[in-house]
Amino acid sequence: MRINEIKDGEVNVTLTSGELVDISNMLYEKEKKGPLKPQMYGLAAQVATARDLSQYGHLDAVSLATIFRYRLLSGNIPNKRRLEKIQSIISLLADEDEEKELEEGPANEGL
């Protein structure tokens, strides 16, 4: 982590992909012990977004389902009902992706 600027009560930092993974893992382990505070779920959504984009360059259905779940749990959603519908659709797509991979094997096999 590199601290770039501290100004007006805000801190601008640069994190590596590995550091994002570590933060994500810490939040995951903490959630296994009990629910997080709403603002921590908001942080988890942002960390998951940055982590997956920095590692893979895109967000797949599994990533989106995780991010939406965190956003819902953060409570900071303008249209919670619509987001819940979107999350259920993405969860179905993620399940289909996992089933397809089990049937066909990994997409990058043989590369």
Phi and psi in radians as a Rosetta constraint file:
Dihedral C 1 N 2 CA 2 C 2 CIRCULARHARMONIC -2.142 0.35
Dihedral N 2 CA 2 C 2 N 3 CIRCULARHARMONIC 2.218 0.35
Dihedral C 2 N 3 CA 3 C 3 CIRCULARHARMONIC -1.458 0.35
Dihedral N 3 CA 3 C 3 N 4 CIRCULARHARMONIC 2.069 0.35
Dihedral C 3 N 4 CA 4 C 4 CIRCULARHARMONIC -1.585 0.35
Dihedral N 4 CA 4 C 4 N 5 CIRCULARHARMONIC -0.711 0.35
Dihedral C 4 N 5 CA 5 C 5 CIRCULARHARMONIC -2.801 0.35
Dihedral N 5 CA 5 C 5 N 6 CIRCULARHARMONIC 2.485 0.35
Dihedral C 5 N 6 CA 6 C 6 CIRCULARHARMONIC -2.178 0.35
Dihedral N 6 CA 6 C 6 N 7 CIRCULARHARMONIC 2.038 0.35
Dihedral C 6 N 7 CA 7 C 7 CIRCULARHARMONIC -2.692 0.35
Dihedral N 7 CA 7 C 7 N 8 CIRCULARHARMONIC 2.305 0.35
Dihedral C 7 N 8 CA 8 C 8 CIRCULARHARMONIC 0.917 0.35
Dihedral N 8 CA 8 C 8 N 9 CIRCULARHARMONIC 0.732 0.35
Dihedral C 8 N 9 CA 9 C 9 CIRCULARHARMONIC 1.350 0.35
Dihedral N 9 CA 9 C 9 N 10 CIRCULARHARMONIC 0.134 0.35
Dihedral C 9 N 10 CA 10 C 10 CIRCULARHARMONIC -2.063 0.35
Dihedral N 10 CA 10 C 10 N 11 CIRCULARHARMONIC 2.581 0.35
Dihedral C 10 N 11 CA 11 C 11 CIRCULARHARMONIC -2.111 0.35
Dihedral N 11 CA 11 C 11 N 12 CIRCULARHARMONIC 2.235 0.35
Dihedral C 11 N 12 CA 12 C 12 CIRCULARHARMONIC -1.830 0.35
Dihedral N 12 CA 12 C 12 N 13 CIRCULARHARMONIC 2.075 0.35
Dihedral C 12 N 13 CA 13 C 13 CIRCULARHARMONIC -2.210 0.35
Dihedral N 13 CA 13 C 13 N 14 CIRCULARHARMONIC 2.776 0.35
Dihedral C 13 N 14 CA 14 C 14 CIRCULARHARMONIC -1.986 0.35
Dihedral N 14 CA 14 C 14 N 15 CIRCULARHARMONIC 2.245 0.35
Dihedral C 14 N 15 CA 15 C 15 CIRCULARHARMONIC -2.065 0.35
Dihedral N 15 CA 15 C 15 N 16 CIRCULARHARMONIC 2.558 0.35
Dihedral C 15 N 16 CA 16 C 16 CIRCULARHARMONIC -1.454 0.35
Dihedral N 16 CA 16 C 16 N 17 CIRCULARHARMONIC 2.893 0.35
Dihedral C 16 N 17 CA 17 C 17 CIRCULARHARMONIC -1.027 0.35
Dihedral N 17 CA 17 C 17 N 18 CIRCULARHARMONIC -0.698 0.35
Dihedral C 17 N 18 CA 18 C 18 CIRCULARHARMONIC -1.090 0.35
Dihedral N 18 CA 18 C 18 N 19 CIRCULARHARMONIC -0.692 0.35
Dihedral C 18 N 19 CA 19 C 19 CIRCULARHARMONIC -1.169 0.35
Dihedral N 19 CA 19 C 19 N 20 CIRCULARHARMONIC -0.644 0.35
Dihedral C 19 N 20 CA 20 C 20 CIRCULARHARMONIC -1.110 0.35
Dihedral N 20 CA 20 C 20 N 21 CIRCULARHARMONIC -0.700 0.35
Dihedral C 20 N 21 CA 21 C 21 CIRCULARHARMONIC -1.084 0.35
Dihedral N 21 CA 21 C 21 N 22 CIRCULARHARMONIC -0.779 0.35
Dihedral C 21 N 22 CA 22 C 22 CIRCULARHARMONIC -1.073 0.35
Dihedral N 22 CA 22 C 22 N 23 CIRCULARHARMONIC -0.773 0.35
Dihedral C 22 N 23 CA 23 C 23 CIRCULARHARMONIC -1.111 0.35
Dihedral N 23 CA 23 C 23 N 24 CIRCULARHARMONIC -0.762 0.35
Dihedral C 23 N 24 CA 24 C 24 CIRCULARHARMONIC -1.053 0.35
Dihedral N 24 CA 24 C 24 N 25 CIRCULARHARMONIC -0.768 0.35
Dihedral C 24 N 25 CA 25 C 25 CIRCULARHARMONIC -1.120 0.35
Dihedral N 25 CA 25 C 25 N 26 CIRCULARHARMONIC -0.680 0.35
Dihedral C 25 N 26 CA 26 C 26 CIRCULARHARMONIC -1.114 0.35
Dihedral N 26 CA 26 C 26 N 27 CIRCULARHARMONIC -0.754 0.35
Dihedral C 26 N 27 CA 27 C 27 CIRCULARHARMONIC -1.126 0.35
Dihedral N 27 CA 27 C 27 N 28 CIRCULARHARMONIC -0.701 0.35
Dihedral C 27 N 28 CA 28 C 28 CIRCULARHARMONIC -1.073 0.35
Dihedral N 28 CA 28 C 28 N 29 CIRCULARHARMONIC -0.821 0.35
Dihedral C 28 N 29 CA 29 C 29 CIRCULARHARMONIC -1.120 0.35
Dihedral N 29 CA 29 C 29 N 30 CIRCULARHARMONIC -0.692 0.35
Dihedral C 29 N 30 CA 30 C 30 CIRCULARHARMONIC -1.145 0.35
Dihedral N 30 CA 30 C 30 N 31 CIRCULARHARMONIC -0.687 0.35
Dihedral C 30 N 31 CA 31 C 31 CIRCULARHARMONIC -1.159 0.35
Dihedral N 31 CA 31 C 31 N 32 CIRCULARHARMONIC -0.570 0.35
Dihedral C 31 N 32 CA 32 C 32 CIRCULARHARMONIC -1.068 0.35
Dihedral N 32 CA 32 C 32 N 33 CIRCULARHARMONIC -0.479 0.35
Dihedral C 32 N 33 CA 33 C 33 CIRCULARHARMONIC -1.474 0.35
Dihedral N 33 CA 33 C 33 N 34 CIRCULARHARMONIC -0.290 0.35
Dihedral C 33 N 34 CA 34 C 34 CIRCULARHARMONIC 2.817 0.35
Dihedral N 34 CA 34 C 34 N 35 CIRCULARHARMONIC 2.888 0.35
Dihedral C 34 N 35 CA 35 C 35 CIRCULARHARMONIC -1.027 0.35
Dihedral N 35 CA 35 C 35 N 36 CIRCULARHARMONIC 2.526 0.35
Dihedral C 35 N 36 CA 36 C 36 CIRCULARHARMONIC -1.471 0.35
Dihedral N 36 CA 36 C 36 N 37 CIRCULARHARMONIC 2.878 0.35
Dihedral C 36 N 37 CA 37 C 37 CIRCULARHARMONIC -1.212 0.35
Dihedral N 37 CA 37 C 37 N 38 CIRCULARHARMONIC 2.632 0.35
Dihedral C 37 N 38 CA 38 C 38 CIRCULARHARMONIC -0.917 0.35
Dihedral N 38 CA 38 C 38 N 39 CIRCULARHARMONIC -0.729 0.35
Dihedral C 38 N 39 CA 39 C 39 CIRCULARHARMONIC -1.167 0.35
Dihedral N 39 CA 39 C 39 N 40 CIRCULARHARMONIC -0.454 0.35
Dihedral C 39 N 40 CA 40 C 40 CIRCULARHARMONIC -1.276 0.35
Dihedral N 40 CA 40 C 40 N 41 CIRCULARHARMONIC -0.565 0.35
Dihedral C 40 N 41 CA 41 C 41 CIRCULARHARMONIC -1.173 0.35
Dihedral N 41 CA 41 C 41 N 42 CIRCULARHARMONIC -0.634 0.35
Dihedral C 41 N 42 CA 42 C 42 CIRCULARHARMONIC -1.083 0.35
Dihedral N 42 CA 42 C 42 N 43 CIRCULARHARMONIC -0.751 0.35
Dihedral C 42 N 43 CA 43 C 43 CIRCULARHARMONIC -1.105 0.35
Dihedral N 43 CA 43 C 43 N 44 CIRCULARHARMONIC -0.740 0.35
Dihedral C 43 N 44 CA 44 C 44 CIRCULARHARMONIC -1.063 0.35
Dihedral N 44 CA 44 C 44 N 45 CIRCULARHARMONIC -0.671 0.35
Dihedral C 44 N 45 CA 45 C 45 CIRCULARHARMONIC -1.121 0.35
Dihedral N 45 CA 45 C 45 N 46 CIRCULARHARMONIC -0.750 0.35
Dihedral C 45 N 46 CA 46 C 46 CIRCULARHARMONIC -1.199 0.35
Dihedral N 46 CA 46 C 46 N 47 CIRCULARHARMONIC -0.711 0.35
Dihedral C 46 N 47 CA 47 C 47 CIRCULARHARMONIC -1.129 0.35
Dihedral N 47 CA 47 C 47 N 48 CIRCULARHARMONIC -0.768 0.35
Dihedral C 47 N 48 CA 48 C 48 CIRCULARHARMONIC -1.083 0.35
Dihedral N 48 CA 48 C 48 N 49 CIRCULARHARMONIC -0.706 0.35
Dihedral C 48 N 49 CA 49 C 49 CIRCULARHARMONIC -1.096 0.35
Dihedral N 49 CA 49 C 49 N 50 CIRCULARHARMONIC -0.907 0.35
Dihedral C 49 N 50 CA 50 C 50 CIRCULARHARMONIC -1.117 0.35
Dihedral N 50 CA 50 C 50 N 51 CIRCULARHARMONIC -0.700 0.35
Dihedral C 50 N 51 CA 51 C 51 CIRCULARHARMONIC -1.052 0.35
Dihedral N 51 CA 51 C 51 N 52 CIRCULARHARMONIC -0.889 0.35
Dihedral C 51 N 52 CA 52 C 52 CIRCULARHARMONIC -1.219 0.35
Dihedral N 52 CA 52 C 52 N 53 CIRCULARHARMONIC -0.663 0.35
Dihedral C 52 N 53 CA 53 C 53 CIRCULARHARMONIC -1.162 0.35
Dihedral N 53 CA 53 C 53 N 54 CIRCULARHARMONIC -0.689 0.35
Dihedral C 53 N 54 CA 54 C 54 CIRCULARHARMONIC -1.272 0.35
Dihedral N 54 CA 54 C 54 N 55 CIRCULARHARMONIC -0.560 0.35
Dihedral C 54 N 55 CA 55 C 55 CIRCULARHARMONIC -1.476 0.35
Dihedral N 55 CA 55 C 55 N 56 CIRCULARHARMONIC -0.733 0.35
Dihedral C 55 N 56 CA 56 C 56 CIRCULARHARMONIC -1.988 0.35
Dihedral N 56 CA 56 C 56 N 57 CIRCULARHARMONIC -0.284 0.35
Dihedral C 56 N 57 CA 57 C 57 CIRCULARHARMONIC 1.399 0.35
Dihedral N 57 CA 57 C 57 N 58 CIRCULARHARMONIC 0.070 0.35
Dihedral C 57 N 58 CA 58 C 58 CIRCULARHARMONIC -2.792 0.35
Dihedral N 58 CA 58 C 58 N 59 CIRCULARHARMONIC 2.955 0.35
Dihedral C 58 N 59 CA 59 C 59 CIRCULARHARMONIC -1.988 0.35
Dihedral N 59 CA 59 C 59 N 60 CIRCULARHARMONIC 2.136 0.35
Dihedral C 59 N 60 CA 60 C 60 CIRCULARHARMONIC -1.650 0.35
Dihedral N 60 CA 60 C 60 N 61 CIRCULARHARMONIC -3.085 0.35
Dihedral C 60 N 61 CA 61 C 61 CIRCULARHARMONIC -1.066 0.35
Dihedral N 61 CA 61 C 61 N 62 CIRCULARHARMONIC -0.674 0.35
Dihedral C 61 N 62 CA 62 C 62 CIRCULARHARMONIC -1.137 0.35
Dihedral N 62 CA 62 C 62 N 63 CIRCULARHARMONIC -0.762 0.35
Dihedral C 62 N 63 CA 63 C 63 CIRCULARHARMONIC -1.051 0.35
Dihedral N 63 CA 63 C 63 N 64 CIRCULARHARMONIC -0.846 0.35
Dihedral C 63 N 64 CA 64 C 64 CIRCULARHARMONIC -1.095 0.35
Dihedral N 64 CA 64 C 64 N 65 CIRCULARHARMONIC -0.692 0.35
Dihedral C 64 N 65 CA 65 C 65 CIRCULARHARMONIC -1.075 0.35
Dihedral N 65 CA 65 C 65 N 66 CIRCULARHARMONIC -0.734 0.35
Dihedral C 65 N 66 CA 66 C 66 CIRCULARHARMONIC -1.132 0.35
Dihedral N 66 CA 66 C 66 N 67 CIRCULARHARMONIC -0.806 0.35
Dihedral C 66 N 67 CA 67 C 67 CIRCULARHARMONIC -1.093 0.35
Dihedral N 67 CA 67 C 67 N 68 CIRCULARHARMONIC -0.775 0.35
Dihedral C 67 N 68 CA 68 C 68 CIRCULARHARMONIC -1.123 0.35
Dihedral N 68 CA 68 C 68 N 69 CIRCULARHARMONIC -0.680 0.35
Dihedral C 68 N 69 CA 69 C 69 CIRCULARHARMONIC -1.051 0.35
Dihedral N 69 CA 69 C 69 N 70 CIRCULARHARMONIC -0.810 0.35
Dihedral C 69 N 70 CA 70 C 70 CIRCULARHARMONIC -1.088 0.35
Dihedral N 70 CA 70 C 70 N 71 CIRCULARHARMONIC -0.723 0.35
Dihedral C 70 N 71 CA 71 C 71 CIRCULARHARMONIC -1.086 0.35
Dihedral N 71 CA 71 C 71 N 72 CIRCULARHARMONIC -0.740 0.35
Dihedral C 71 N 72 CA 72 C 72 CIRCULARHARMONIC -1.073 0.35
Dihedral N 72 CA 72 C 72 N 73 CIRCULARHARMONIC -0.767 0.35
Dihedral C 72 N 73 CA 73 C 73 CIRCULARHARMONIC -1.237 0.35
Dihedral N 73 CA 73 C 73 N 74 CIRCULARHARMONIC -0.363 0.35
Dihedral C 73 N 74 CA 74 C 74 CIRCULARHARMONIC -1.246 0.35
Dihedral N 74 CA 74 C 74 N 75 CIRCULARHARMONIC -0.407 0.35
Dihedral C 74 N 75 CA 75 C 75 CIRCULARHARMONIC 1.361 0.35
Dihedral N 75 CA 75 C 75 N 76 CIRCULARHARMONIC -0.013 0.35
Dihedral C 75 N 76 CA 76 C 76 CIRCULARHARMONIC -1.762 0.35
Dihedral N 76 CA 76 C 76 N 77 CIRCULARHARMONIC 1.059 0.35
Dihedral C 76 N 77 CA 77 C 77 CIRCULARHARMONIC -2.145 0.35
Dihedral N 77 CA 77 C 77 N 78 CIRCULARHARMONIC 2.172 0.35
Dihedral C 77 N 78 CA 78 C 78 CIRCULARHARMONIC -1.194 0.35
Dihedral N 78 CA 78 C 78 N 79 CIRCULARHARMONIC -0.629 0.35
Dihedral C 78 N 79 CA 79 C 79 CIRCULARHARMONIC -2.300 0.35
Dihedral N 79 CA 79 C 79 N 80 CIRCULARHARMONIC 1.392 0.35
Dihedral C 79 N 80 CA 80 C 80 CIRCULARHARMONIC -1.073 0.35
Dihedral N 80 CA 80 C 80 N 81 CIRCULARHARMONIC -0.692 0.35
Dihedral C 80 N 81 CA 81 C 81 CIRCULARHARMONIC -1.100 0.35
Dihedral N 81 CA 81 C 81 N 82 CIRCULARHARMONIC -0.748 0.35
Dihedral C 81 N 82 CA 82 C 82 CIRCULARHARMONIC -1.129 0.35
Dihedral N 82 CA 82 C 82 N 83 CIRCULARHARMONIC -0.720 0.35
Dihedral C 82 N 83 CA 83 C 83 CIRCULARHARMONIC -1.122 0.35
Dihedral N 83 CA 83 C 83 N 84 CIRCULARHARMONIC -0.640 0.35
Dihedral C 83 N 84 CA 84 C 84 CIRCULARHARMONIC -1.110 0.35
Dihedral N 84 CA 84 C 84 N 85 CIRCULARHARMONIC -0.688 0.35
Dihedral C 84 N 85 CA 85 C 85 CIRCULARHARMONIC -1.123 0.35
Dihedral N 85 CA 85 C 85 N 86 CIRCULARHARMONIC -0.780 0.35
Dihedral C 85 N 86 CA 86 C 86 CIRCULARHARMONIC -1.064 0.35
Dihedral N 86 CA 86 C 86 N 87 CIRCULARHARMONIC -0.755 0.35
Dihedral C 86 N 87 CA 87 C 87 CIRCULARHARMONIC -1.082 0.35
Dihedral N 87 CA 87 C 87 N 88 CIRCULARHARMONIC -0.707 0.35
Dihedral C 87 N 88 CA 88 C 88 CIRCULARHARMONIC -1.148 0.35
Dihedral N 88 CA 88 C 88 N 89 CIRCULARHARMONIC -0.660 0.35
Dihedral C 88 N 89 CA 89 C 89 CIRCULARHARMONIC -1.139 0.35
Dihedral N 89 CA 89 C 89 N 90 CIRCULARHARMONIC -0.787 0.35
Dihedral C 89 N 90 CA 90 C 90 CIRCULARHARMONIC -1.126 0.35
Dihedral N 90 CA 90 C 90 N 91 CIRCULARHARMONIC -0.657 0.35
Dihedral C 90 N 91 CA 91 C 91 CIRCULARHARMONIC -1.094 0.35
Dihedral N 91 CA 91 C 91 N 92 CIRCULARHARMONIC -0.699 0.35
Dihedral C 91 N 92 CA 92 C 92 CIRCULARHARMONIC -1.103 0.35
Dihedral N 92 CA 92 C 92 N 93 CIRCULARHARMONIC -0.745 0.35
Dihedral C 92 N 93 CA 93 C 93 CIRCULARHARMONIC -1.108 0.35
Dihedral N 93 CA 93 C 93 N 94 CIRCULARHARMONIC -0.705 0.35
Dihedral C 93 N 94 CA 94 C 94 CIRCULARHARMONIC -1.107 0.35
Dihedral N 94 CA 94 C 94 N 95 CIRCULARHARMONIC -0.722 0.35
Dihedral C 94 N 95 CA 95 C 95 CIRCULARHARMONIC -1.095 0.35
Dihedral N 95 CA 95 C 95 N 96 CIRCULARHARMONIC -0.714 0.35
Dihedral C 95 N 96 CA 96 C 96 CIRCULARHARMONIC -1.122 0.35
Dihedral N 96 CA 96 C 96 N 97 CIRCULARHARMONIC -0.718 0.35
Dihedral C 96 N 97 CA 97 C 97 CIRCULARHARMONIC -1.060 0.35
Dihedral N 97 CA 97 C 97 N 98 CIRCULARHARMONIC -0.755 0.35
Dihedral C 97 N 98 CA 98 C 98 CIRCULARHARMONIC -1.147 0.35
Dihedral N 98 CA 98 C 98 N 99 CIRCULARHARMONIC -0.720 0.35
Dihedral C 98 N 99 CA 99 C 99 CIRCULARHARMONIC -1.131 0.35
Dihedral N 99 CA 99 C 99 N 100 CIRCULARHARMONIC -0.736 0.35
Dihedral C 99 N 100 CA 100 C 100 CIRCULARHARMONIC -1.087 0.35
Dihedral N 100 CA 100 C 100 N 101 CIRCULARHARMONIC -0.733 0.35
Dihedral C 100 N 101 CA 101 C 101 CIRCULARHARMONIC -1.145 0.35
Dihedral N 101 CA 101 C 101 N 102 CIRCULARHARMONIC -0.643 0.35
Dihedral C 101 N 102 CA 102 C 102 CIRCULARHARMONIC -1.139 0.35
Dihedral N 102 CA 102 C 102 N 103 CIRCULARHARMONIC -0.660 0.35
Dihedral C 102 N 103 CA 103 C 103 CIRCULARHARMONIC -1.278 0.35
Dihedral N 103 CA 103 C 103 N 104 CIRCULARHARMONIC -0.741 0.35
Dihedral C 103 N 104 CA 104 C 104 CIRCULARHARMONIC -1.710 0.35
Dihedral N 104 CA 104 C 104 N 105 CIRCULARHARMONIC -0.283 0.35
Dihedral C 104 N 105 CA 105 C 105 CIRCULARHARMONIC 1.552 0.35
Dihedral N 105 CA 105 C 105 N 106 CIRCULARHARMONIC 3.014 0.35
Dihedral C 105 N 106 CA 106 C 106 CIRCULARHARMONIC -1.014 0.35
Dihedral N 106 CA 106 C 106 N 107 CIRCULARHARMONIC 2.500 0.35
Dihedral C 106 N 107 CA 107 C 107 CIRCULARHARMONIC -1.127 0.35
Dihedral N 107 CA 107 C 107 N 108 CIRCULARHARMONIC -0.515 0.35
Dihedral C 107 N 108 CA 108 C 108 CIRCULARHARMONIC -1.731 0.35
Dihedral N 108 CA 108 C 108 N 109 CIRCULARHARMONIC 0.237 0.35
Dihedral C 108 N 109 CA 109 C 109 CIRCULARHARMONIC -1.064 0.35
Dihedral N 109 CA 109 C 109 N 110 CIRCULARHARMONIC 2.342 0.35
Dihedral C 109 N 110 CA 110 C 110 CIRCULARHARMONIC 1.562 0.35
Dihedral N 110 CA 110 C 110 N 111 CIRCULARHARMONIC -0.032 0.35
